[in-house]
């Protein structure tokens, strides 16, 4: 009877033939989303991705590089899901964004919370390079919201002296809090209640001011 030699039974190194990089990245994103950067072990990642460590390093580099790529993919996917900037007014835009967050953060289709917002709290031991990359991504998100608010101010939807940066920081803090609440098990109903409370802080338009359409302000 023919027996297999050690070289014949040895498991091949590198990526398996069925390796799907995009699918593997999605699986890694789910692990990081659920456990955070520090909580996700190499075993967690390779098991979820269906690859061995050499395959992971060959395709994505180290754990930090994989995490950053997963976060970038997350931002791209979630950003396409809620085009709040197209709302008629800045207030409508912020309300649309918060309502979307209340729904998405508590969805059973994926881990609870927001991977992007939780990233800063789960990377305390990460390298300065990763911290800087995450800060840049978070900054882009805040800039987008601030610019939409500034358009509303220019359109006369709120007092001309409204501090767009402060208002952006406030609603960003609300969303971060909603993410933490969702991670801790908060229901969609409780997050909707938070949204209602947060929107009461929106500055009213100046009395008698002529409002221009938001589209005109953005043109």
ABEGO torsion letter per residue (X at the ends): XBBBBAAAABBBBEBBAABBAAAAAAAAAAAAAAAEAAABBAAAAAAAAGBBAAAAAAAAEBAAAAAAAAAAAAAAAAAAABBAAABABAAAAAAAAAAAAAAAAABAABBBEBAAAAAAAAAAABBAAAAAAAAAAAAAAAAAAAAAAAAAAAAGABBAABBAAAAAAAAAAAAAAAAAAAAAGBBAAAAAAAAAAAAAABBBBBBGBBBBBAAAAAX
